[in-house]
Amino acid sequence: MDEQHKPAWQMNRRDILFLGIIAAVILLLVLGTTERTTRPVPDDDVHLHSTSRAACMQCHGPQGVRPQPAGHTRADQCFQCHQQPEGWQGLSR
Protein backbone atom coordinates (compact mmCIF):
# COMPACT_ATOMS: atom_id res chain seq x y z
CA MET A 1 0.00 0.00 0.00
CA ASP A 2 1.16 3.51 -0.78
CA GLU A 3 1.97 6.05 1.83
CA GLN A 4 -1.31 7.53 3.06
CA HIS A 5 -1.71 11.24 2.49
CA LYS A 6 -3.59 13.38 4.95
CA PRO A 7 -5.59 16.19 3.44
CA ALA A 8 -4.02 19.60 4.05
CA TRP A 9 -5.53 21.57 6.92
CA GLN A 10 -7.73 24.43 5.83
CA MET A 11 -9.13 27.18 7.99
CA ASN A 12 -12.88 27.25 8.30
CA ARG A 13 -15.30 29.69 9.94
CA ARG A 14 -14.94 28.07 13.33
CA ASP A 15 -11.15 28.47 13.27
CA ILE A 16 -11.40 32.11 12.20
CA LEU A 17 -13.93 32.82 14.98
CA PHE A 18 -11.68 31.15 17.54
CA LEU A 19 -8.63 33.16 16.42
CA GLY A 20 -10.70 36.36 16.45
CA ILE A 21 -11.79 35.74 20.04
CA ILE A 22 -8.19 35.02 21.10
CA ALA A 23 -6.99 38.22 19.40
CA ALA A 24 -9.74 40.25 21.13
CA VAL A 25 -8.81 38.84 24.55
CA ILE A 26 -5.12 39.62 24.00
CA LEU A 27 -5.96 43.14 22.84
CA LEU A 28 -8.12 43.76 25.92
CA LEU A 29 -5.36 42.49 28.21
CA VAL A 30 -2.76 44.71 26.58
CA LEU A 31 -4.97 47.81 26.66
CA GLY A 32 -6.04 47.09 30.23
CA THR A 33 -2.48 47.02 31.55
CA THR A 34 -1.36 50.42 30.29
CA GLU A 35 -0.27 53.08 32.79
CA ARG A 36 -2.94 55.36 34.09
CA THR A 37 -2.93 58.87 32.75
CA THR A 38 -4.26 60.71 35.78
CA ARG A 39 -2.73 64.03 36.72
CA PRO A 40 -0.04 63.92 39.41
CA VAL A 41 -0.60 65.74 42.67
CA PRO A 42 1.00 69.22 42.57
CA ASP A 43 4.35 69.45 44.34
CA ASP A 44 3.53 72.24 46.79
CA ASP A 45 3.32 72.57 50.58
CA VAL A 46 -0.46 72.05 50.74
CA HIS A 47 -0.38 68.81 48.76
CA LEU A 48 2.84 67.61 50.38
CA HIS A 49 1.04 67.28 53.73
CA SER A 50 -2.38 66.04 52.55
CA THR A 51 -2.56 62.48 53.82
CA SER A 52 -6.25 61.54 53.65
CA ARG A 53 -9.29 61.84 51.44
CA ALA A 54 -10.83 64.24 53.97
CA ALA A 55 -7.84 66.57 53.55
CA CYS A 56 -8.22 66.39 49.75
CA MET A 57 -11.97 67.04 49.92
CA GLN A 58 -11.45 70.33 51.81
CA CYS A 59 -10.45 71.86 48.46
CA HIS A 60 -11.69 69.27 45.96
CA GLY A 61 -15.17 68.62 47.43
CA PRO A 62 -18.34 70.06 45.85
CA GLN A 63 -18.02 73.32 47.84
CA GLY A 64 -14.21 73.52 47.63
CA VAL A 65 -11.91 75.91 45.80
CA ARG A 66 -11.26 73.35 43.01
CA PRO A 67 -14.06 70.75 42.96
CA GLN A 68 -13.50 67.43 41.27
CA PRO A 69 -14.61 67.37 37.63
CA ALA A 70 -17.97 65.85 36.70
CA GLY A 71 -17.72 62.10 36.35
CA HIS A 72 -14.78 61.78 38.74
CA THR A 73 -14.84 58.57 40.73
CA ARG A 74 -15.95 58.70 44.36
CA ALA A 75 -13.18 56.34 45.49
CA ASP A 76 -11.91 56.72 49.04
CA GLN A 77 -8.23 56.60 48.13
CA CYS A 78 -7.06 59.62 46.12
CA PHE A 79 -3.49 58.34 45.89
CA GLN A 80 -4.51 55.05 44.37
CA CYS A 81 -4.78 56.95 41.07
CA HIS A 82 -2.97 60.26 41.58
CA GLN A 83 0.80 60.09 41.96
CA GLN A 84 2.21 61.62 45.13
CA PRO A 85 4.71 64.48 44.89
CA GLU A 86 8.38 63.93 45.65
CA GLY A 87 8.97 63.97 49.43
CA TRP A 88 5.30 63.37 50.26
CA GLN A 89 4.64 63.03 53.99
CA GLY A 90 1.76 60.52 53.85
CA LEU A 91 1.68 56.76 53.51
CA SER A 92 3.22 55.34 50.35
CA ARG A 93 1.26 53.23 47.89
Buried (B, 14 or more C-beta within 10 A) or exposed (E): EEEEEEEEEEEEEEEEEEEEEEEEEEEEEEEEEEEEEEEEBEEEEEBBEBBBBEBBBEBBBEEEEEEBEEEEEEEEEBBEEBEBBEEBEBEEE
